[in-house]
Structure formats: C-alpha cells, structure tokens
C-alpha cells in the first residue's frame, strides 16, 4: 500500500470526473445549455460546453495539432505515473504524493475525453482527419464573476471578451488543487537539509 493508495485516488478522480461529464452530455439538451436549478445565484452555474484544445480553448495549428497534443498528454501521463511510483517508494511527504495523485487523475480524466470521445460520443475536433485522439473535452463549471474585455495589445486574445475564470471540469479542478497545495506547502514537502558542521581540531604542536 506504499503507493497503491495514491493510485486509487487517481482512479477515483478519473471515475468521478467521467460520471459528471457523461451526465452532462446525456442530460443537457445542447451545448451552451445552463442548468436552471443547479446553481449558486448568478455567479456559479452548470454551463455545458466542449473544448477541442487546451486551457482557454487554445489549439495547436493544423489538422494533426490535436493528435500531437493528445499523444503528448498520453506520454506525460506515463511520466507522471512513474514519477508518483518512484516518489512513493522514496517515502516522500504524503501531502506531496496525494497532490501528485490529484494532478495525475485530473490529467488522465481529460486524456480520456480527447482520446475516446470523438469515437464513442461523436465529439471530434473540427476538420479532424480521424476520430481517435480528436475528441473534445467536456466542461461544465462556470464561475460567472466577470466577462472581461481583454485589452487590444494582448496577443491572440486582445479585443475579445473572456470570463475571469474559464469554464472547467472536475479534472481541471483536481489539477488546480494538486498544484496549489504543492506551491503552498513546498517548504514542508521539501525541507532543507540542515548541514551539521564538524568541529575543527587544530593539530597539536609537538613539544621539543
């Protein structure tokens, strides 16, 4: 159980994330639909959208850009999984290991979307040359605090309106929490080793 319990958390994050996404996909009638009851005032809503790129809808150019992104994510998942295994074997701080497990689960949750949803849910990226590895990621949590105008001098996004916080899913939230915990408690997770100074002994002068 030295490392198994952390991978169990990863699996739990993936399953819970997929349950929410499939529920949204099957119950929300169309993309852009907001649930009329599951909300907190006007600032937190369930808003169904799909994302064919990365965060903020950023996409890699070309028909095969999404394929490259999906394959990179798969390789990254293998690397993070191995890293978690090695760190657990080294008995790293449990808080750090739980955080890595959250990050891994969230990342793998979105990889499931981009890998399989183009085939099984018919959510391929536009102009995709193939359905595998070109599925869209389902997002639904909308923190509607401000739909802000981006200044014109900002590259790519200048002159457009974007929400203060992007619409996200449970996998994104898991990644955010894992990274935030590591940043907040990095001194506790990686304590500096105290160097022990050895007492200096002066050579005794021989008496003549």
N, C-alpha and C positions, 0 to 999 in steps of 0.2 A: 504493500500500500504506500510505499515511499513516493511513488509518482503516479500510481493508478488513480488516486482520489482527485488529482488535478485534471487528469484527462476525463474523468467522469463529469467534472464541472464543465469542461469544454463540450462534451456531448450534450449535457443538459441545456447549455446555451443554444447550441445548434437546433435541438428539437423544439425548444420554446419559440425560438425565432421563426422556424419554419411553420409552426402551428399558427402563429399570428399572421404571417404572410399569406398562407393558404386560406385562412378565414377571411381576410380582407379580399383576396382575389375572388373567392366564391360567393361572398355576400354583398359586396359593394357593386352596384349595377354598372358603373362606368368609371373610367379614370378621371380624376378630378372631383369625385363624389366625396362629400363630407358627412360623417355620421351625425344625425340631428340630435342624438341624446348622449352619446359617449363623448363628453367634452367638459372642460372646466372653464365656464364663462366664454369669453371670446378669444382667450389667449392660448388655450391648449385644445387642439382638435385632432380627430382622426381624419386625415385627408389622403385619399388613395392616389398615388402617382407611381410611375415606373421610371427607373433611371438606367439608361443604357451605357453610362460611362462611369466616372469615378465620383468623388465628392463634388457637390455643386454642379453636377451634370457635365463635368469636363470629360471630353472624349479624345481618344487618340485618332489622328487623321488616317484616312484610308479605309477600305473595306475590311482589311485584316487587322485594323487597330484594336478592335475588341478582342480578337483572338489572341493577339500578343499580350494584352492586358490580362486575359483570363489565364493563360499559361504561366505568366509571371506570378499571378496570385497563387496558383497551384504549387509552384516551386517554393514560393515564400512560406506556404503552409507547411511544407515538408521541413523547411529550415527551422521554423518556429517550433514545430513539434519536437524535432531533435534537440533544439536548444532547451526546451522545457524538460525533456528527459534528462539531459546532462546536468542541468542546474539542480534538479531534484535529487539526483544521485550524489551531488556535492553538498546536499543538505543546506541549500541556500535558505534565506529567511522565508517562512511560509507565506507572509504577505506578498512578497515578490512573486512567488510561484503561483499563488491564486490570481494575481494580476495578469501574469503571462497566460494563464489558462483562460481568463476572460477575453484577452486580446485574441488568442487563437480561436476560441469559439465564435467570436464575432466575425473575424475574418473568414472563417470557414462557412459561416452562415451565408455571407454574401457570395462566396465562391459557388455554393450550391445553386443560387439563383442564376448567375452568369453561365454556369456550365449546363444546367438541365432545363431551365425554364423556357428556353427557346423551343425545345422539343415537346415537353410534356404540358406546358401551359400556353404554348403558342405566343410567347413574348420575345421574339427575336429582335435584335438590333436592326434598325432601318438599313436596307440595302445589304443585309448580311449574306455573304456567299454560301453560308451553311448555318444550320440551326444549332448544332452543338457548339458550346463555348460562346454563343452570341445571345444568350438570354438576358433579359432586363432584370434589374434588382427592384423589388417592391419596397416602397417606403410608405409610411403612414402617419408618423407622429409629427404634428405641426405645431410649433411654438410660435404663435402669431402675435409677436410683440411689435414688430415694425417691418413694413415692406419698404425698405430704404432705397433711395436713389444713389447709385454708385457714381462718383464723380467721373467726368469725361476723360480725365487724364489717367485713369486706371486702365491698364492694358486688358483687353479681351472683354471685361465686364463693364467698362465705362459707358455711362449713359443709360444703363438698364436698371430695372427695379429688382431687387433681390431681398428675400426675407432676412431678418437679422440672424436667424438661426435656420439652417437648411432643414427641410423635411427629412426625417431619418427613420430608421427602424430599430428593432431591439438589438440586432447585431452591431449596428453603429454605436448604440448606447453602451454596449459591453466593451467595445474597443475604447471608447472615450473614458469610461470609468477605470479600466485597467491602466491606461496611460496616465491618467490624472493621479491615481494612487501611487504609482511608481515615482512620479515627479514630486509629489508632496512628501513622500516618506523615503526618498532616496538615501538620506543620511542614515536612517535606521536600517534600510536594506543593505547598504554598502558602508558599514562603519570603517573609518580609517584605522588601520592597524597602528597601535602605539609602539613606537620604537623604544626598546629598552637599551639605555646607554650602559655600556660595560664600564666598570670602574677602571680607571687608568692606574697602572702601577709603575712607579718610577724605579728604574734599576738602582739597586743599592751600590754605593761606591765601596770598593774594597779598601779596607784599611791596610796600610803598609806598616 
